[in-house]
Amino acid sequence: MLRTHPLTLALTLSLLLVAAPAHAAPEPPAGDAVLQMLQDKGLLPSAAAVEANPIVQQVRDAASELVMSSMNFLGVRYRRGGNDAEHGFDCSGFTRYVFEHSVGLVLPRRADQQARDASLAAVKKDELRPGDLVFFNTMRRAFSHVGIYVGEGKFIHAPRTGAQVRIEDMRTAYWSKRFNGARRADIPAPLVGPQP
């Protein structure tokens, strides 16, 4: 049985607020980090542009869906070689499962293979968006660990034997020293309108 820690519940609720649709307004709603990032980068002149451009909103919703899907596995135990919630996850089994079951993208099995996958674009640390894969050197080799960026400097991952899927801050000394890079998938936007 999965237990939800009060801090986990609070973080999940705050992510729900981030994932909520934006309303036409001169500035993005407080806490909407995705919209704020798009505006800061000059990609959106105002929150009203999101409402006017359904493609931007769909991509945003797809990334939010991926992050929210990953939250369903908080508390699942770590298992080396694990790739499902029933038996447990290792780091790359977790990211592979979430991407495949939330957005239909099948990633390679190992963390180093995911980092080198030609279909994923490299992302600078200061340009991270929710749903990006973040990689770390935790075993004295590049790309030996992977998680999913959830926003506000935090990522969700299956850490190690004896632990469970959890959210951690990438800005702590341990993770900051070991950060190897990030990759972004071209997440397909959900189809609009009736399916053929």
Number of C-alpha atoms within 10 A of each C-alpha: 5 10 9 11 11 9 9 16 12 12 14 16 12 14 22 16 16 20 23 13 16 19 14 15 12 11 15 20 18 10 14 18 19 18 25 18 16 17 17 11 11 10 12 17 14 18 20 16 19 22 16 11 11 13 15 16 17 18 16 21 17 19 25 22 18 22 27 20 15 25 22 14 22 20 21 22 23 25 22 14 16 18 21 17 19 9 12 21 29 27 27 27 26 29 27 23 20 26 21 14 13 16 17 13 16 13 22 16 17 19 26 19 14 21 27 14 15 9 13 18 14 17 16 9 14 7 10 21 24 26 27 26 26 26 25 24 18 17 10 9 12 17 24 20 26 32 28 28 25 26 19 15 16 16 22 28 28 31 21 16 12 8 13 20 26 19 21 17 17 20 13 11 9 11 16 12 13 20 20 20 19 25 23 18 17 13 18 13 17 12 9 9 6 5 5 3
